[in-house]
Amino acid sequence: NWNVLAVIPDVILPSVAGFTITATNVNASVTNNDLVAASIDCLCWSIHTDDRAFGAVQTVVLTPQPFVPSYGASALGFSPARTIFVAQSGGHATTIAGGIALASALVPAPSAADPATVLVFPSVYPEAPLIIPSFVSLIGMGGTDATIIAATTATAPLITGMTGALVQGFTLRGADGVGGVGIFHSAAGIFTCRTLIVRDCTTAVRATGAGSIFIAIDVTVIRVPGETLTTAYRCDTGANLNAASVRAFGVVGTPIAVGFDVDGVGSDFVAQGVVCVDVDDSLRAGGSGLLNVNGGEVRRPVNGFHVLANGTIDATGIEIEDGSGFDLLVDAASSTFRGVANAIRTDRI
């Protein structure tokens, strides 16, 4: 019953002030019809009417509301009041950096008791290095193949996670220069990532620094011809890297140089459920670091287990198959290898 004129900003942001719509009742058969409220819900207008005479003109201030997809953020377990949506077609933000900035600016600030979530709709997002603040979850909505973060800076970590943060559901790529890392944690405390693909990064996953605890679950690292990937998973300088269901895949002729790597006093790398295919040095420890690896398969390595000076590998239930160098290589008298129920198919030690 209303003709509505409105000025709608290209992107609806929480910081946008209320803007005005003007409407005229044009239905002569409805003599009492009042435009009393309007809001945005799922990118659609919701207009509520009440008593207003035919021909009346009314102005209503429209207040932007959080963009919530039709299936509802609450159905996913997120609080809409603490959830930021990123979509290149228009959400709270059109870039991931913008979404993180909005989450950081929430009042009260994200905390363990009141965290924030940034939900990212499918697309390719070119991004400068991203820092995920404490108690902010960055979650890709379309699955790893559909929601991609592409580094615009090759020589720095693409994602750095702070204590209490979470990253889930993306493909990360493009940090392929010196110092490039797909996902990185160095702060004291726990950072978690899960369900990621990392490719074309010099190092895919790295934990460094005493007191840092990096939990990585369901992560796949891939190198294909034409892309760079030197080290799949690295734990150093006293960090803890705890990983489960983690994989590293090169291809014949384009291997990954190092698969699971630990180095440094106090560095502790625990990996359960590992797969390495076409990775030259698949499982490696040195420099007083400890690699504890449980359950998995290594195929077509140069070296399956490689214990450098002062390194320790504890291995249970690992199968080494079709190696071209050493299935077990122990470099020095200070190297330690302990194994239970491992299988070496090509028997080169």
C-alpha positions as CSV (number, residue, x, y, z in Angstrom):
1,N,0.0,0.0,0.0
2,W,3.0,2.3,0.1
3,N,5.3,3.9,-2.5
4,V,8.6,4.0,-0.7
5,L,11.6,6.3,-1.6
6,A,14.8,5.5,0.2
7,V,18.5,6.2,0.2
8,I,20.4,3.0,0.9
9,P,24.1,3.0,1.5
10,D,26.2,0.5,-0.6
11,V,27.3,-1.3,2.5
12,I,25.3,-1.5,5.7
13,L,27.7,-1.1,8.6
14,P,27.0,-1.0,12.3
15,S,28.4,2.5,12.5
16,V,26.1,3.9,9.9
17,A,23.6,6.3,11.5
18,G,19.9,5.8,10.9
19,F,18.7,7.0,7.5
20,T,15.3,8.2,6.3
21,I,12.7,6.7,4.1
22,T,9.7,8.6,2.9
23,A,6.5,6.8,1.9
24,T,3.0,7.6,0.6
25,N,-0.1,5.5,1.0
26,V,-1.4,5.0,-2.5
27,N,-4.1,2.4,-1.9
28,A,-7.5,4.3,-1.8
29,S,-9.2,1.2,-0.4
30,V,-7.2,1.3,2.7
31,T,-8.1,4.5,4.6
32,N,-6.1,3.8,7.7
33,N,-2.6,2.6,6.9
34,D,0.4,3.8,8.7
35,L,4.1,3.1,8.0
36,V,5.4,2.9,11.6
37,A,8.6,1.0,11.4
38,A,11.2,-0.4,9.0
39,S,14.2,-2.6,9.3
40,I,16.7,-4.6,7.4
41,D,16.6,-8.4,7.8
42,C,18.5,-10.8,5.5
43,L,19.1,-7.9,3.1
44,C,15.3,-7.5,2.7
45,W,12.9,-4.7,3.7
46,S,10.6,-5.4,6.6
47,I,7.9,-2.7,6.7
48,H,5.1,-2.7,9.4
49,T,1.9,-0.7,8.9
50,D,-0.8,0.7,11.1
51,D,-3.4,3.5,10.9
52,R,-2.8,6.3,8.4
53,A,-5.2,7.9,5.9
54,F,-5.1,7.5,2.2
55,G,-2.7,10.0,0.6
56,A,-0.7,10.6,3.8
57,V,3.0,11.1,3.5
58,Q,5.2,9.8,6.3
59,T,8.9,9.8,7.1
60,V,10.5,7.0,9.2
61,V,14.1,6.7,10.3
62,L,15.5,3.3,9.4
63,T,18.1,1.9,11.8
64,P,20.5,-0.6,10.3
65,Q,20.4,-4.0,11.9
66,P,23.0,-6.7,11.9
67,F,23.1,-8.7,8.6
68,V,21.9,-12.2,9.4
69,P,21.7,-14.9,6.7
70,S,18.4,-16.6,6.2
71,Y,19.3,-19.7,8.2
72,G,20.2,-17.6,11.2
73,A,23.4,-17.1,13.1
74,S,21.8,-18.3,16.2
75,A,21.2,-21.7,14.6
76,L,24.9,-22.1,14.3
77,G,25.5,-21.3,17.9
78,F,26.7,-17.7,17.4
79,S,25.2,-14.6,19.1
80,P,24.1,-12.2,16.4
81,A,25.0,-9.3,18.7
82,R,28.6,-10.5,18.7
83,T,28.9,-11.7,15.1
84,I,30.3,-9.8,12.2
85,F,29.5,-10.9,8.7
86,V,32.0,-10.5,5.8
87,A,30.7,-10.7,2.2
88,Q,32.1,-9.1,-0.9
89,S,28.6,-8.4,-2.0
90,G,27.9,-6.5,1.2
91,G,27.8,-7.5,4.8
92,H,29.1,-5.7,7.9
93,A,32.4,-5.6,5.9
94,T,33.6,-6.5,2.5
95,T,37.1,-7.5,3.6
96,I,38.3,-9.8,6.3
97,A,40.5,-7.1,7.7
98,G,37.5,-4.9,8.0
99,G,35.5,-7.6,9.7
100,I,38.3,-8.2,12.2
101,A,38.5,-4.4,12.9
102,L,34.7,-4.3,13.7
103,A,35.0,-7.3,16.0
104,S,37.9,-5.7,17.8
105,A,35.8,-2.5,18.3
106,L,32.8,-4.3,19.9
107,V,31.8,-3.1,23.4
108,P,32.7,-4.8,25.6
109,A,35.8,-6.0,23.9
110,P,36.0,-9.7,23.0
111,S,37.0,-11.8,26.1
112,A,36.9,-15.4,27.2
113,A,33.5,-14.8,28.8
114,D,32.1,-12.8,25.8
115,P,33.9,-13.7,22.6
116,A,33.2,-12.5,19.1
117,T,32.9,-14.2,15.8
118,V,33.7,-13.1,12.2
119,L,31.8,-15.2,9.6
120,V,33.2,-15.0,6.1
121,F,31.0,-15.8,3.1
122,P,32.5,-17.7,0.1
123,S,34.9,-15.8,-2.2
124,V,38.6,-15.1,-2.8
125,Y,39.8,-12.4,-0.3
126,P,43.1,-10.7,-1.1
127,E,44.4,-9.6,2.3
128,A,47.5,-8.0,3.8
129,P,48.8,-9.8,6.9
130,L,45.9,-10.5,9.3
131,I,46.2,-10.6,13.1
132,I,43.3,-12.5,14.7
133,P,42.7,-10.8,18.1
134,S,42.3,-12.8,21.3
135,F,38.9,-14.4,21.7
136,V,37.9,-13.7,18.1
137,S,36.9,-16.7,15.9
138,L,37.4,-16.3,12.1
139,I,35.3,-18.8,10.3
140,G,34.8,-19.5,6.6
141,M,31.2,-20.3,5.8
142,G,31.5,-22.1,2.4
143,G,34.2,-24.7,3.0
144,T,37.9,-24.6,2.4
145,D,37.6,-24.7,-1.4
146,A,35.1,-21.9,-1.5
147,T,36.5,-19.4,1.0
148,I,40.0,-18.5,0.1
149,I,42.4,-15.9,1.7
150,A,45.2,-14.9,-0.7
151,A,48.2,-13.1,0.7
152,T,49.1,-9.7,-0.8
153,T,52.4,-9.7,1.1
154,A,54.5,-12.8,0.2
155,T,57.2,-12.2,2.9
156,A,55.2,-12.3,6.1
157,P,52.7,-14.6,7.9
158,L,49.3,-14.4,6.2
159,I,47.5,-15.1,9.5
160,T,48.9,-14.6,13.0
161,G,46.7,-16.0,15.7
162,M,46.7,-14.4,19.2
163,T,45.8,-16.3,22.5
164,G,42.3,-17.6,22.6
165,A,41.6,-17.0,18.9
166,L,40.3,-19.5,16.3
167,V,40.6,-19.8,12.6
168,Q,38.5,-22.4,10.7
169,G,37.4,-23.3,7.2
170,F,39.7,-21.6,4.7
171,T,42.2,-22.1,2.0
172,L,45.3,-20.0,2.7
173,R,47.8,-19.2,-0.1
174,G,50.4,-16.9,-1.4
175,A,52.8,-16.2,1.4
176,D,55.5,-17.7,-0.7
177,G,58.5,-15.4,-0.1
178,V,61.3,-15.4,2.4
179,G,59.5,-15.3,5.8
180,G,56.2,-16.2,4.3
181,V,54.0,-18.4,6.6
182,G,50.4,-19.5,6.0
183,I,49.3,-19.5,9.7
184,F,51.5,-18.5,12.6
185,H,51.4,-18.4,16.4
186,S,54.0,-17.0,18.8
187,A,52.2,-15.5,21.7
188,A,52.0,-17.2,25.1
189,G,48.8,-19.2,25.4
190,I,46.6,-21.3,23.2
191,F,45.7,-20.6,19.5
192,T,43.6,-23.0,17.5
193,C,43.1,-23.7,13.8
194,R,41.1,-26.4,12.2
195,T,39.8,-27.5,8.8
196,L,42.3,-25.6,6.7
197,I,44.1,-26.1,3.4
198,V,47.5,-24.3,3.1
199,R,49.3,-24.0,-0.2
200,D,51.9,-21.9,-2.0
201,C,53.5,-20.7,1.3
202,T,57.1,-21.0,2.2
203,T,56.1,-22.5,5.6
204,A,52.5,-23.6,6.0
205,V,52.1,-23.9,9.7
206,R,54.5,-22.5,12.4
207,A,54.5,-22.3,16.2
208,T,57.4,-20.5,17.8
209,G,58.3,-19.0,21.1
210,A,58.3,-20.3,24.7
211,G,54.8,-20.5,26.2
212,S,53.0,-20.6,22.8
213,I,50.6,-23.5,22.3
214,F,49.3,-24.0,18.8
215,I,46.5,-26.6,18.3
216,A,46.1,-27.7,14.7
217,I,43.2,-30.0,13.7
218,D,42.3,-31.3,10.3
219,V,44.9,-29.3,8.3
220,T,46.0,-30.3,4.8
221,V,49.2,-28.8,3.3
222,I,49.6,-29.1,-0.5
223,R,52.4,-28.3,-3.0
224,V,51.8,-28.6,-6.7
225,P,54.0,-27.7,-9.7
226,G,54.4,-23.9,-10.0
227,E,53.9,-23.3,-6.3
228,T,56.3,-22.9,-3.4
229,L,56.1,-24.9,-0.2
230,T,59.3,-25.7,1.7
231,T,58.1,-26.8,5.2
232,A,54.7,-28.1,6.0
233,Y,54.7,-27.9,9.9
234,R,57.4,-26.4,12.1
235,C,57.7,-26.0,15.8
236,D,60.7,-24.1,17.2
237,T,62.1,-21.9,20.0
238,G,60.4,-23.6,22.9
239,A,56.9,-23.7,21.4
240,N,54.3,-26.5,21.7
241,L,52.5,-27.6,18.5
242,N,49.7,-30.2,19.1
243,A,48.3,-31.6,15.9
244,A,45.7,-34.2,14.9
245,S,44.6,-35.4,11.5
246,V,47.3,-33.4,9.7
247,R,48.6,-34.1,6.2
248,A,51.3,-32.9,3.8
249,F,51.1,-33.7,0.1
250,G,53.7,-33.0,-2.6
251,V,53.6,-34.6,-6.0
252,V,56.2,-36.7,-7.8
253,G,58.8,-34.2,-9.1
254,T,57.5,-31.4,-6.9
255,P,58.1,-32.6,-3.3
256,I,57.8,-30.6,-0.1
257,A,61.3,-30.3,1.4
258,V,60.3,-30.9,5.1
259,G,57.1,-32.3,6.5
260,F,56.9,-32.3,10.4
261,D,59.9,-30.4,11.9
262,V,60.8,-29.5,15.4
263,D,63.9,-27.7,16.6
264,G,65.0,-25.9,19.8
265,V,65.3,-26.4,23.5
266,G,61.8,-27.0,25.0
267,S,60.1,-27.3,21.6
268,D,57.5,-30.1,21.8
269,F,55.6,-31.3,18.7
270,V,52.9,-33.9,19.2
271,A,51.2,-35.1,16.0
272,Q,48.6,-37.8,15.8
273,G,47.1,-39.2,12.6
274,V,49.7,-38.0,10.1
275,V,50.0,-38.5,6.3
276,C,53.1,-37.5,4.3
277,V,53.3,-38.1,0.6
278,D,56.2,-36.9,-1.6
279,V,57.9,-35.1,1.3
280,D,61.7,-35.3,1.3
281,D,62.4,-35.2,5.0
282,S,59.1,-36.3,6.3
283,L,59.5,-36.5,10.1
284,R,62.5,-34.5,11.5
285,A,63.7,-33.4,14.9
286,G,66.9,-31.6,16.0
287,G,68.3,-29.0,18.3
288,S,66.9,-30.6,21.6
289,G,63.4,-30.6,20.2
290,L,61.0,-33.5,20.7
291,L,58.7,-34.9,17.9
292,N,56.1,-37.4,19.3
293,V,54.3,-38.9,16.3
294,N,51.5,-41.4,16.6
295,G,49.7,-43.3,13.9
296,G,50.1,-42.5,10.2
297,E,51.8,-43.2,6.9
298,V,54.7,-41.8,5.0
299,R,55.0,-42.6,1.3
300,R,57.8,-41.8,-1.2
301,P,60.1,-39.9,1.2
302,V,63.8,-39.4,0.8
303,N,64.2,-39.8,4.6
304,G,61.2,-41.1,6.6
305,F,62.5,-40.4,10.1
306,H,65.4,-38.0,10.4
307,V,66.9,-37.4,13.8
308,L,69.4,-34.5,13.7
309,A,72.0,-33.7,16.5
310,N,70.3,-33.5,19.9
311,G,66.9,-34.2,18.5
312,T,64.4,-36.9,19.7
313,I,61.7,-38.7,17.9
314,D,59.2,-40.9,19.7
315,A,57.2,-42.8,17.1
316,T,54.3,-45.3,17.4
317,G,52.4,-46.9,14.6
318,I,54.1,-45.2,11.6
319,E,54.5,-46.9,8.3
320,I,57.3,-45.8,6.0
321,E,56.9,-46.9,2.4
322,D,58.9,-46.6,-0.9
323,G,61.6,-44.3,0.5
324,S,64.5,-43.4,-1.8
325,G,67.0,-42.5,0.9
326,F,66.8,-43.7,4.6
327,D,63.7,-44.9,6.2
328,L,65.4,-44.1,9.5
329,L,68.4,-41.7,9.6
330,V,70.1,-40.9,12.9
331,D,72.8,-38.3,12.5
332,A,74.7,-38.2,15.8
333,A,75.4,-39.8,19.1
334,S,73.3,-37.1,20.7
335,S,70.3,-38.1,18.5
336,T,67.5,-40.3,20.0
337,F,65.0,-42.5,18.3
338,R,62.4,-44.5,20.2
339,G,59.8,-46.5,18.3
340,V,56.9,-48.9,19.0
341,A,55.0,-50.9,16.3
342,N,56.4,-49.0,13.3
343,A,56.6,-50.6,9.9
344,I,59.4,-50.0,7.4
345,R,58.6,-51.4,4.0
346,T,61.9,-50.7,2.2
347,D,64.2,-51.5,5.1
348,R,67.0,-48.9,4.7
349,I,68.5,-47.7,8.0
